[in-house]
Amino acid sequence: MPRDFGRIIAVGLWTFALSAALSYLSGSAAGNLSPWFSVAVLMAIIATGILFDIVGTAAAAASEAPINAMAANRVYGASEALRLVRNSPAVASICNDVVGDICGTVSGAVGATIILRIAASTGGWLAESASVLVIALISAVTVAGKAIGKRVAIESANDVVLSVGRIIATYERFTGRSKDAKGRKRNNGRSSKD
């Protein structure tokens, strides 16, 4: 229990730091950029939350056996996908909870910045209407996007996880950081716990 409690505190602190930093940066960017670019930033943040929600759900819903068979046949990205499936509780927690909640918070901050800009330029009832409309649109796009994404993630879980595994494999190839299916570093084809 103490080990889990420490991990929960660490995740909470990382979430606080990332959320604060991203809220500040995205809010500042939205306040200093054109309104249309601010909307594009907002949509990119919402899309990021939806994509990570898809990955987290797919990791939890994927079947280990077919991915294990692909890894045995050395299909590119399969061993990384297997690592995601074997660590699905942590992957789902990070993708759905941490990244998803941060994106939700940051999208709210960017939306508030957009609303303040509209209020400053228009004022009156138009600003109040814009406030309601922006908040409703952010909520609707986020909820609808995650609902569609969850369906895709559940119906095509193995394909989604394999695609993410290929992205991870490409990243690890370019950075020289490579791990086996159990999360141990690989050195010249051999695994080590270092």
Buried (B, 14 or more C-beta within 10 A) or exposed (E): EEEEEEEEEEBEEEBEEBBBEBBEEBBEBBEEBEEEEBBEBBBBBBBBBBBBBBBBBBBBBBEBEBBBEBBEEEBBBBBBBBBBBBBBEBBBBBBBBBBBEBBBBBBBBBBBBBBBBBBEEEEEEEBBEBBEEBBEBBBEBBEEBBEEBBEBBBEBBBBBBBBBBBEBBEEBEEEEEBBBBEEBEBEEEEBEEE
